[in-house]
Amino acid sequence: MASYPPLADRPIKNTICLFDVDGTLTPARLSASPEMLALLAALRQKVAIGFVGGSDLVKQQEQLGSPSVNVTSLFDFCFAENGLTAYRLGEQLPSNSFIEYIGEAQYKELVRFVLHYIADLDIPVKRGTFVEFRNGMVNVSPVGRNASTQERNDYEKYDQAHGIRKEFVAKLRERFGHLGLTFSIGGQISFDVFPTGWDKTYSLQHVADEAKRPGGVDYTTIHFFGDKTFVGGNDYEIYTDSRTIGHAVTGPEDTMAEVKKLFDLE
């Protein structure tokens, strides 16, 4: 396992790079390439690095880690579920819970509405796992998260043409907007539902907390790389946040090119 300078001793001072996962570090729901992992390791020698993903840590382990390598060892900061589940240098930080925020009764009402809506949708295919409950959010997929890679690709095109997720989200805002929830379209086939403010900017609280630690680092330069940076995309809030320098990328190759250029890496 490679060794890295302590956070306070990285050559480029007070700087951290945060990355979205799907479509930024990896192709959607697939694994990171060896080239990407090597580049991240080289970048980590210069600055602090972290990922900010909407999925849970199990999925990020599948995409970024391996059976013999824990994903929490590959990054200084791991922000799963937008930072509701967080790790710093391999150690877990305090977490938060969607179910505690919304309450069981409201949660059941939300899920009932979602499942009825999906049942009535006329789309080319439907697979399994339409609602996935996570620690910090609910993920909703009209086609189902069990869709194959090809079915995901096909659905994404269909969704872009017919606005299925966009219309679904509009209905949910109308029905449940009073609960203080945000509905954010991300990835190819789904959208996230979470308390307003629990988007990817939630992770920046953990970054700011570093300065409060004894000998901690005040990260005054925060680079964020993401592919869903448009209004309504799940990278939009952190991409446009005044605390970050946002980089909109089109995929892993674009991310690598941007990182190499910014930090003089080969």
MOMOGI-V309372 format. One record per run of one state. SS is the DSSP state (h for helix, s for strand, l for the rest). FROM is the first residue (numbers start at 1). LEN is the number of residues. If there is no record, write none. Layout:
# MOMOGI-V309372
[[SS,FROM,LEN] [SS,FROM,LEN]]
This chain:
# MOMOGI-V309372
[[l,1,6] [h,7,3] [l,10,5] [s,15,5] [l,20,2] [s,22,1] [l,23,3] [s,26,1] [l,27,7] [h,34,11] [l,45,3] [s,48,5] [l,53,4] [h,57,8] [l,65,1] [s,66,1] [l,67,2] [s,69,1] [l,70,1] [h,71,3] [l,74,3] [s,77,4] [h,81,3] [l,84,1] [s,85,4] [l,89,2] [s,91,2] [l,93,5] [h,98,5] [l,103,1] [h,104,17] [l,121,10] [s,131,3] [l,134,4] [s,138,3] [l,141,8] [h,149,14] [l,163,1] [h,164,16] [l,180,1] [s,181,6] [l,187,3] [s,190,6] [l,196,4] [h,200,13] [l,213,8] [s,221,6] [l,227,6] [s,233,1] [l,234,2] [h,236,5] [l,241,4] [s,245,4] [l,249,3] [h,252,12] [l,264,3]]
